[in-house]
């Protein structure tokens, strides 16, 4: 049976060709989101910093802390 170039590859049951994201990615994303929220709350409650400063700091620290899990999850998806 020859491969028909004109016919596209049928999608999987999920409707696309990409697989599901592994759980390690979602754990890393949850860690990053939690640290971001802690930064937002601490920035909003601070007398010397602002909500924006806390959000930026929390986003940076969250991504840096969760980067290994996010990278493993993206690499194995």
Backbone as JSON, one array per atom type, in Angstrom:
{
  "sequence": "XXXXXXXXXXXXXXXXXXXXXXXXXXXXXXXXXXXXXXXXXXXXXXXXXXXXXXXXXXXXXXXXXXXXXXXXXXXXX",
  "N": [[0.84, -1.18, 0.0], [0.7, 2.09, -0.95], [1.85, 5.29, 0.19], [-0.33, 7.96, 0.39], [0.11, 11.14, -0.63], [-1.6, 13.27, -0.93], [-3.64, 12.93, 0.88], [-4.27, 13.98, 4.13], [-2.7, 13.32, 7.34], [-4.63, 11.48, 9.61], [-6.27, 12.98, 12.43], [-5.7, 12.48, 15.98], [-7.6, 11.0, 18.7], [-8.01, 13.16, 20.37], [-8.29, 15.29, 18.72], [-6.17, 16.66, 17.67], [-2.72, 16.52, 16.59], [-0.83, 16.71, 18.55], [0.41, 15.49, 21.64], [-0.83, 14.94, 25.01], [-0.04, 17.22, 27.65], [2.52, 16.39, 29.93], [2.19, 15.49, 33.43], [4.24, 16.65, 34.97], [4.77, 19.11, 33.85], [2.47, 20.6, 34.5], [2.68, 20.64, 37.26], [4.96, 22.23, 37.58], [3.97, 24.6, 36.43], [1.98, 25.2, 38.27], [3.53, 25.69, 40.56], [4.94, 27.97, 39.7], [2.79, 29.75, 39.36], [1.83, 29.93, 41.99], [4.01, 31.12, 43.35], [4.06, 33.52, 41.97], [1.6, 34.63, 42.81], [2.12, 34.92, 45.54], [4.11, 36.88, 45.39], [2.59, 39.0, 44.3], [0.73, 39.49, 46.36], [2.45, 40.11, 48.51], [3.71, 42.37, 47.44], [1.52, 44.09, 47.21], [0.85, 44.51, 49.87], [3.03, 45.74, 50.9], [4.77, 48.61, 52.21], [6.74, 50.04, 50.96], [7.14, 48.97, 48.41], [5.38, 48.3, 45.3], [2.33, 46.96, 43.87], [2.87, 46.22, 41.25], [5.67, 45.92, 41.28], [5.9, 43.76, 43.06], [4.51, 41.83, 41.58], [6.13, 41.58, 39.3], [8.52, 40.67, 40.46], [7.6, 38.3, 41.65], [6.78, 36.89, 39.35], [9.22, 36.56, 38.01], [10.78, 35.09, 39.92], [9.09, 32.88, 40.21], [9.09, 31.66, 37.65], [11.82, 31.09, 37.42], [12.21, 29.29, 39.55], [10.52, 27.19, 38.85], [11.43, 26.43, 36.4], [13.01, 24.05, 35.66], [11.07, 21.96, 35.84], [9.11, 22.88, 34.06], [10.6, 22.87, 31.67], [11.24, 20.15, 31.38], [8.68, 19.13, 31.12], [7.81, 20.38, 28.72], [9.69, 19.32, 26.94], [9.1, 16.62, 26.9], [6.57, 16.43, 25.88]],
  "CA": [[0.0, 0.0, 0.0], [1.51, 3.29, -1.09], [1.45, 6.43, 1.0], [-0.99, 8.97, -0.42], [0.56, 12.44, -0.18], [-2.7, 14.22, -0.96], [-4.51, 12.73, 2.04], [-3.55, 14.35, 5.36], [-2.66, 12.34, 8.43], [-5.84, 11.66, 10.43], [-5.98, 13.43, 13.8], [-5.93, 11.51, 17.04], [-8.91, 11.12, 19.35], [-8.15, 14.46, 21.01], [-8.57, 16.28, 17.71], [-4.95, 17.24, 17.12], [-1.61, 15.57, 16.55], [0.0, 16.86, 19.73], [0.04, 14.69, 22.8], [-1.18, 15.67, 26.22], [1.09, 17.69, 28.43], [2.76, 15.51, 31.07], [1.86, 16.1, 34.72], [5.35, 17.42, 35.52], [4.61, 20.49, 33.35], [1.42, 21.27, 35.27], [3.22, 20.88, 38.6], [5.82, 23.4, 37.45], [3.13, 25.77, 36.21], [1.34, 25.51, 39.56], [4.54, 26.3, 41.43], [5.19, 29.32, 39.21], [1.61, 30.57, 39.64], [1.77, 30.17, 43.43], [5.03, 32.1, 43.71], [3.6, 34.79, 41.42], [0.56, 35.16, 43.7], [2.78, 35.37, 46.77], [4.74, 38.16, 45.06], [1.55, 40.03, 44.15], [0.17, 39.8, 47.68], [3.45, 40.81, 49.32], [3.9, 43.7, 46.87], [0.36, 44.93, 47.52], [0.82, 44.82, 51.3], [4.25, 46.44, 51.29], [4.7, 50.07, 52.27], [7.76, 50.63, 50.11], [7.03, 48.44, 47.06], [4.04, 48.4, 44.74], [1.78, 45.71, 43.35], [3.6, 45.9, 40.01], [6.99, 45.42, 41.64], [5.71, 42.43, 43.61], [4.11, 40.93, 40.5], [7.31, 41.32, 38.47], [9.43, 39.84, 41.23], [7.0, 36.98, 41.78], [6.83, 36.21, 38.05], [10.61, 36.16, 37.75], [11.18, 34.01, 40.82], [8.28, 31.7, 39.92], [9.58, 30.99, 36.44], [13.15, 30.56, 37.68], [12.1, 28.12, 40.43], [9.8, 26.1, 38.2], [11.95, 26.22, 35.06], [13.35, 22.66, 35.33], [9.86, 21.16, 35.61], [8.49, 23.35, 32.82], [11.41, 22.43, 30.55], [11.05, 18.7, 31.23], [7.33, 18.91, 30.6], [7.75, 20.76, 27.31], [10.54, 18.44, 26.15], [8.53, 15.28, 26.79], [5.19, 16.45, 25.4]],
  "C": [[0.89, 1.24, 0.0], [0.96, 4.4, -0.2], [0.88, 7.51, 0.09], [-0.63, 10.35, 0.14], [-0.59, 13.44, -0.11], [-3.6, 14.1, 0.27], [-3.74, 13.08, 3.32], [-3.59, 13.22, 6.38], [-3.89, 12.54, 9.3], [-5.48, 12.08, 11.85], [-6.27, 12.32, 14.8], [-7.29, 11.76, 17.68], [-9.11, 12.48, 19.99], [-8.4, 15.57, 20.0], [-7.35, 16.96, 17.15], [-3.84, 16.2, 17.17], [-0.72, 15.65, 17.77], [-0.51, 15.99, 20.87], [-0.35, 15.56, 23.98], [0.07, 16.1, 26.96], [1.28, 16.76, 29.63], [2.48, 16.24, 32.39], [2.99, 16.96, 35.3], [5.28, 18.87, 35.04], [3.59, 21.24, 34.2], [1.85, 21.52, 36.71], [4.1, 22.12, 38.57], [5.02, 24.68, 37.24], [2.41, 26.18, 37.49], [2.29, 26.16, 40.54], [4.8, 27.74, 41.02], [4.02, 30.24, 39.51], [1.51, 30.89, 41.13], [2.79, 31.22, 43.85], [4.67, 33.48, 43.16], [2.55, 35.43, 42.33], [1.15, 35.64, 45.02], [3.47, 36.71, 46.53], [3.74, 39.29, 44.92], [1.01, 40.45, 45.51], [1.19, 40.56, 48.52], [3.75, 42.2, 48.76], [2.75, 44.63, 47.19], [0.34, 45.34, 48.99], [2.03, 45.63, 51.76], [4.05, 47.95, 51.3], [5.66, 50.72, 51.29], [7.69, 50.15, 48.66], [5.6, 48.6, 46.56], [3.58, 47.02, 44.27], [2.52, 45.28, 42.1], [4.98, 45.33, 40.28], [6.89, 44.01, 42.21], [5.33, 41.42, 42.55], [5.3, 40.59, 39.62], [8.3, 40.41, 39.18], [8.89, 38.42, 41.37], [7.02, 36.2, 40.47], [8.24, 35.72, 37.75], [11.02, 34.98, 38.62], [10.38, 32.73, 40.56], [8.77, 30.94, 38.7], [10.96, 30.39, 36.68], [13.1, 29.31, 38.56], [11.48, 26.93, 39.71], [10.37, 25.75, 36.83], [12.33, 24.76, 34.76], [12.11, 21.8, 35.05], [9.15, 21.57, 34.33], [9.27, 22.85, 31.61], [11.27, 20.93, 30.31], [9.69, 18.41, 30.65], [7.2, 19.26, 29.13], [8.57, 19.81, 26.44], [9.93, 17.06, 25.96], [7.09, 15.27, 26.29], [5.08, 15.93, 23.98]]
}
